[in-house]
């Protein structure tokens, strides 16, 4: 989250680590941000939602209107007790999340009736700029623990 805060309106965070990298929940405010592994590295971004300070209905990434987050060639591991988190990303209308050549693993399950990726929608009659977008490109999503109701949940506003 500190690295995300230091990026201006757009930029790239390149991770030069093999193995686990602990991360905390972060909000992307109107930025276009790419988080990717450096050539030759295989980072595993690990968010422990059971740790002190994690809140109920928290998401790892909060994407506000006009924000775009792209995850490229990284593994994302989310540890949860199945009670605390809403999903990997919570998105406002107009936000975009792209997961490319990456994997997402949820250990411990999610809250009942919640999804891995939760996005808000603007409702009927809104423009394309008002709808949150999610793209999974050559990526996998796996869970352990409780059954997940869907990979993507859409909520109205």
C-alpha positions in Angstrom: 0.0 0.0 0.0 2.9 2.4 0.6 4.3 1.8 -2.9 0.8 2.5 -4.4 0.6 5.8 -2.5 3.9 6.9 -3.9 2.9 6.4 -7.5 1.6 9.5 -9.3 -1.4 9.5 -11.7 0.0 6.5 -13.4 2.9 4.1 -13.0 4.3 0.7 -12.6 5.4 -1.1 -9.4 7.9 -3.9 -10.4 8.5 -6.5 -7.8 12.1 -7.9 -7.6 11.5 -10.7 -5.0 11.2 -14.4 -5.2 8.7 -15.9 -2.8 6.4 -14.3 -0.2 5.9 -10.5 0.0 3.4 -9.4 2.7 1.0 -6.7 1.5 -1.7 -4.8 3.2 -5.1 -3.5 2.0 -4.8 -0.5 -0.3 -7.0 1.9 -2.1 -6.3 3.1 -5.7 -7.5 6.7 -6.0 -8.0 7.7 -9.6 -4.7 6.1 -10.7 -3.7 3.8 -13.5 -1.3 1.4 -11.9 0.5 -1.8 -13.0 1.9 -4.2 -10.4 4.1 -6.8 -12.0 7.0 -9.1 -11.4 10.4 -8.1 -12.8 11.9 -10.5 -15.4 13.3 -13.6 -13.7 11.3 -13.1 -10.5 8.3 -15.0 -9.1 6.7 -13.0 -6.3 3.8 -14.2 -4.2 1.9 -11.3 -2.8 0.4 -12.5 0.5 -2.4 -10.6 2.3 -3.3 -12.1 5.7 -6.9 -10.9 6.4 -6.8 -12.7 9.7 -4.1 -10.4 11.0 -4.8 -7.7 13.6 -6.3 -4.6 12.0 -8.2 -6.4 9.2 -11.8 -5.3 9.1 -15.0 -7.1 8.4 -16.0 -6.6 4.7 -12.5 -5.5 3.8 -11.0 -6.1 0.4 -7.4 -6.2 -0.6 -7.8 -3.6 -3.3 -10.3 -0.8 -3.2 -10.6 0.8 -6.6 -12.3 4.1 -6.8 -13.9 5.7 -9.8 -11.6 6.1 -12.8 -8.9 3.9 -11.2 -7.3 1.0 -13.2 -5.2 -1.7 -11.5 -3.4 -4.3 -13.6 -1.7 -7.3 -12.0 0.8 -9.0 -14.3 2.7 -12.2 -13.8 2.2 -12.3 -10.0 0.7 -14.9 -7.6 -1.7 -13.5 -5.0 -2.3 -15.4 -1.8 -5.1 -14.3 0.5 -5.4 -15.9 3.9 -8.7 -15.6 5.7 -10.8 -17.3 8.3 -13.8 -17.1 6.0 -15.4 -14.4 8.1 -13.6 -11.1 7.5 -13.2 -10.3 3.8 -15.6 -9.4 1.1 -13.3 -10.2 -1.8 -10.0 -9.5 -3.4 -11.2 -6.2 -5.0 -14.0 -3.8 -4.1 -14.7 -1.5 -7.1 -16.7 1.6 -7.6 -18.3 2.3 -11.0 -15.8 3.5 -13.6 -13.0 1.4 -12.0 -11.1 -1.4 -13.8 -9.2 -4.4 -12.7 -7.1 -6.5 -15.1 -5.5 -9.8 -13.9 -3.1 -11.0 -16.5 -0.9 -14.2 -16.5 -1.4 -14.4 -12.7 -3.0 -16.6 -10.1 -5.2 -15.9 -7.1 -5.4 -18.3 -4.3 -7.9 -17.8 -1.4 -7.0 -20.0 1.7 -9.7 -20.2 4.3 -12.7 -19.3 2.2 -14.8 -16.2 1.9 -17.8 -14.9 3.8 -21.0 -16.8 2.9 -22.5 -15.6 -0.4 -19.6 -13.3 -1.2 -17.3 -13.5 -4.2 -13.6 -13.3 -5.0 -14.0 -10.1 -7.0 -16.8 -7.8 -5.9 -17.8 -4.9 -8.1 -20.4 -2.2 -7.9 -22.6 -1.4 -10.9 -24.1 1.9 -11.8 -27.5 0.4 -12.7 -29.7 0.6 -15.8 -29.2 3.5 -18.3 -25.7 4.4 -17.1 -22.7 5.0 -19.5 -19.8 2.5 -19.9 -17.7 4.9 -17.8 -20.1 4.3 -14.9 -19.6 0.5 -14.9 -16.8 -1.3 -13.1 -14.8 -3.7 -15.4 -12.9 -6.9 -14.5 -10.8 -8.9 -16.9 -9.1 -12.2 -16.1 -6.6 -13.0 -18.9 -4.7 -16.3 -18.8 -5.1 -16.3 -15.0 -6.5 -18.8 -12.5 -8.6 -18.4 -9.4 -8.6 -21.1 -6.7 -10.1 -21.4 -3.3 -9.9 -23.7 -0.3 -12.2 -23.9 2.7 -15.8 -22.8 2.1 -17.5 -22.9 -1.2 -17.5 -19.5 -3.1 -20.9 -18.6 -4.6 -19.3 -16.9 -7.7 -16.0 -15.6 -9.1 -17.6 -12.2 -9.7 -20.4 -10.5 -7.8 -22.1 -7.4 -9.1 -23.9 -5.1 -6.7 -26.2 -2.3 -7.7 -25.9 1.2 -6.5 
